[in-house]
Amino acid sequence: MVKRWAFGISFLPIIAGILFGQDKTPGPTSGVAIYRSACAACHGTDGRGAPDSTRGFEKPGTFPDFTGCLATVREADLFWSSMVHNGGPDRGFSQIMPSFREALADDQIRDVIEYLRHFCREPAWPRGELNLPRALVTEKAFPEDEMAMDVAINAEGDASITNRVVYERRLGKRGQLDISLPFQFQKPGDTGWESGVGDLAIGYKHVLLANLHSGSILSIAGETIFPTGNSDRGMGKGVNIFEGFASYGQLLPKGSFLQFQSGIELPTDTKIANRAVYWKTVLGRSFAPDKGLGRLWSPMVELLADRELATGERINWDIVPQFQVTLSRRQHIRANVGVRFPINDFGPRPTQVLFYLLWDWFDGGLRDGWK
């Protein structure tokens, strides 16, 4: 059985070379013709995977179902292009997926990816190109299946380390459930270290607009923050707070992007906490070697502003330069590090080192996709 599978793996690139020629000579010209000639033997003419009876090799696990919009549409063209150009191992998937870099020209690969997209029949799913890099503070508009550990460390003043666990689960075409809980370690003044949980937040986000042609995506969200933290120690607000916000993302030329979030915080008791408004802006650019198919690097800068709606309160301004990078070959494990500098009101608001480790669990386990 192993030999039969290995024979199938080695035979697939030979088939590609025969069909298209190793010098990329003209072969089938339309996406559908290329797909049926080079892809359907494994992935099936209907995109659901060829039946076992028609293959000459043993498949490892299951083939992707291209009719499943959740998997097909959420990935950008560069993801599929990487798989076609360099084969499955390029993203930590099975070696049974061969490389077509020498068999297909770039325009042929674009055509077959465009045809692959037609298997999803529901246009309401936002395209993966609109899934912009996650900033350290600003909430993005694209709905995700992710877990993240956010860390904030005071670089001056009282020692404090805040870890926030974030769980995000996509609901349907355009929705997302969001749950987060912070854990804080702090050393006020000359006292010893103390620790505890912060305020639990549960929210829902929904995409209102997603247009690949204009490169824009807009979402609205509502979140309830529960007073699970110890407010006497500064680990919570001590009151239920409802937060509503809108998030916007915009693709810009040459891999650049803009993100914006604006919202309001409404506590149930304004004697304990003031109402507040905030707005956050992100400007960044993503780049990768090998025509965008390699490791993704995304430098960004955030400009943050917030103000409590009470007499005498001022707008607080912060700036956060940062750098996100993909760690795994599959690009589903990412890290981001930056520094949050207060622009005004320096005393009460210290400079902080910010960091997160992100896991897109829909794309695989923590140990998947590294080699």
C-alpha positions, 0 to 999 in steps of 0.5 A: 500500500505504501509503495502504491501511494509513493508511486502515485505521488511521484507520477503526478508531476510527470502527468503535469509535465506531459500535459503542459510541457516542462517549458510552459508551452501552451496547453489548456488555456481556460481555468476549467480546462486546466482544472479538468486536465491537471486537478480533477484526477485528485480533487474531482470534477465537482471539487469534492475530491475524486472517489477512491475507485478512480485514483491509483494511489492512497490518499493521506486523510481527506482532500479539501472540499472546494464547495465548502465556502468556509474553507475555500473563500476564507483563504486569499488567492496567494494561499492557493497560488502557493499550493499550486506553484510549490506543492502541498509541502510549501504550506505544511500540507501533504506531499501528494499535492505536486508543484506546478511551478514548471508546468503552468505559467502564472496566468494559467495558475490565476485562471485555475484559482479563479475557476476553483472559486466558482465551487462556492455558490454563496457570494455573501462570504467575505474573501480572504484578501480582506482578512488584514493582519491583526494589529496589537490593539485595534479590532479588525473587521474580518470574522475569524476562527482564532485564539490569541494570547495578548501580553502587555508589560509596563516598561516604566512605573509600577511593575505590571504584566497583563495576559489576555486570552482571546477566543474567536469563533466564526458563526455562519457567513459573516458572524463571529463570537468573541470571548476574552479574559485577562490575567494580571500580575502586578507589584504596586509600589514596594509591596509584593506581587499580586495576581488575579483575573480581570473583567470577562468580555463576551461579544458578537461581530457581524460583517455589514459590507465586504467588497473585494472590488473596492477592497473594503470591509465593514463590521459592527459589534456589540460586547458586554464586559462583566465585572469579574476582576477585583476593581479595588486592585485595579484589575477591573472596572467594578461594573457591567459595561456594554461596548459597541463599535464599528471596524473598517478595513481597506486594501491599498496599493502595493500590499498596504492597508488601512484599518479603523475602529471607533466605539463607545463604552456604556457602563450601567452605573456612571457613578462607578465608571464614566462613559467613554468613546475611542477611535483607533487607526492602523496603517501598514504594509505586508510583503513576502518573498517569492512573489508574495508566496513566502513568509509574510512580514507586516510592519504597522503603526497604530494611532489610538485615542480615547476620552471619558465623557466627563467634565474636565477629561482630555483625549488620551493619545498613544502611538504603537509601532509594531511588526507582525510575522508568520511563524509556521509555513502554513502561516496560521501561527503568527506573532506581533511585537510593538511598543505603546508610547503615550503621546500625552498625559505620560505619568498615569499611562506608562510606556508598554511593551505589547506582544501577541501569539496568534493561532488560526485554529481552523487552518490546523493544530499548533504543531501542524504546518511547520515542515 
